Amino acid sequence: MNRSALSLPLPARTLPRLLSSMALALALAAGAAHAASVRGVFVGSDSKAPLEGVEVVLRRAADSTVVAHTTTAADGSFRVDSLAFDRYLLRASLIGYEPWRRSDVTLSE
């Protein structure tokens, strides 16, 4: 099994109402059979408290087709498995926070 991992830098976004920010830690892991996973944790950047209920949507970069949709657990974590090696757009949103976007999510062997 070929496994690789990549950590992405985490810019923070200012909250419009709560004057705080959130950060997303992404870990991209490739597994066997040409499948990959995206996992991460949302926390408030000031309090470092986990953010539950963040909506996470992955779209294929080539045509914006939604390929995965999930929400974060009580500990702020999420995981999406069985993704094809491809380029993706990631959008995360939570009421009271500005949406957080990444357009450079690339899963490869």
C-alpha positions as CSV (number, residue, x, y, z in Angstrom):
1,M,0.0,0.0,0.0
2,N,1.4,3.4,-1.0
3,R,0.6,6.1,1.6
4,S,1.6,9.7,1.4
5,A,0.5,12.8,3.3
6,L,0.6,16.5,2.7
7,S,-0.1,19.4,5.1
8,L,-1.5,22.6,3.8
9,P,-0.9,26.1,5.3
10,L,-3.8,27.4,7.3
11,P,-4.9,31.0,6.7
12,A,-7.5,32.3,9.2
13,R,-10.7,34.2,8.3
14,T,-12.2,36.9,10.4
15,L,-15.7,36.2,11.8
16,P,-18.1,38.9,10.9
17,R,-20.1,38.8,14.1
18,L,-17.9,37.1,16.8
19,L,-14.7,38.9,15.9
20,S,-12.8,35.6,16.0
21,S,-11.5,33.4,13.2
22,M,-11.4,29.7,12.3
23,A,-8.7,27.6,10.8
24,L,-8.8,24.3,8.9
25,A,-6.1,21.8,9.1
26,L,-6.1,19.5,6.1
27,A,-4.3,16.2,5.9
28,L,-4.5,14.5,2.6
29,A,-3.7,10.8,2.5
30,A,-3.5,8.5,-0.4
31,G,-4.4,4.8,0.1
32,A,-4.5,1.6,-1.9
33,A,-6.7,1.0,-5.0
34,H,-6.4,4.6,-6.3
35,A,-8.5,6.1,-3.5
36,A,-7.6,9.0,-1.3
37,S,-9.0,10.7,1.8
38,V,-9.3,14.3,3.0
39,R,-9.5,14.9,6.7
40,G,-9.2,17.9,8.9
41,V,-10.3,19.8,12.0
42,F,-11.9,23.2,12.4
43,V,-11.1,25.2,15.5
44,G,-11.5,28.8,16.5
45,S,-8.1,30.5,16.1
46,D,-8.4,32.5,19.3
47,S,-10.0,30.0,21.6
48,K,-8.7,26.8,19.8
49,A,-12.1,25.3,20.7
50,P,-13.5,22.8,18.2
51,L,-16.2,23.9,15.8
52,E,-19.0,21.4,15.5
53,G,-21.4,21.4,12.5
54,V,-19.1,23.0,9.9
55,E,-20.5,22.1,6.5
56,V,-17.6,20.8,4.2
57,V,-18.2,20.4,0.5
58,L,-15.7,19.0,-2.0
59,R,-16.2,19.7,-5.7
60,R,-14.2,18.4,-8.7
61,A,-12.2,21.3,-9.9
62,A,-12.7,20.5,-13.6
63,D,-16.5,20.8,-13.6
64,S,-17.5,21.8,-10.1
65,T,-19.4,18.6,-9.6
66,V,-20.1,17.9,-5.9
67,V,-18.3,14.7,-5.0
68,A,-18.6,14.8,-1.2
69,H,-20.5,16.6,1.5
70,T,-20.1,16.2,5.3
71,T,-20.3,18.1,8.6
72,T,-17.8,18.3,11.4
73,A,-18.2,16.2,14.6
74,A,-18.3,17.6,18.1
75,D,-14.5,17.6,18.2
76,G,-14.4,19.7,15.0
77,S,-13.1,16.8,12.8
78,F,-14.3,15.6,9.4
79,R,-13.1,12.9,7.0
80,V,-14.1,12.1,3.4
81,D,-12.9,8.8,2.0
82,S,-12.8,7.0,-1.3
83,L,-11.9,10.0,-3.4
84,A,-10.3,9.6,-6.8
85,F,-6.9,11.1,-7.4
86,D,-7.9,14.5,-8.9
87,R,-8.0,18.3,-8.2
88,Y,-10.7,19.5,-5.9
89,L,-12.3,22.7,-4.6
90,L,-13.1,22.7,-0.9
91,R,-15.6,25.0,0.8
92,A,-16.4,25.0,4.5
93,S,-19.1,27.1,6.1
94,L,-20.7,27.7,9.5
95,I,-23.4,30.2,10.4
96,G,-21.7,33.3,11.8
97,Y,-18.4,32.7,10.0
98,E,-17.2,33.7,6.6
99,P,-17.0,30.7,4.2
100,W,-13.5,29.2,3.9
101,R,-12.3,28.1,0.5
102,R,-9.4,26.2,-1.0
103,S,-8.9,25.8,-4.7
104,D,-5.6,24.0,-4.5
105,V,-6.6,20.6,-3.1
106,T,-4.8,18.0,-5.2
107,L,-4.9,14.3,-4.5
108,S,-2.2,12.2,-6.2
109,E,-0.2,9.0,-5.7
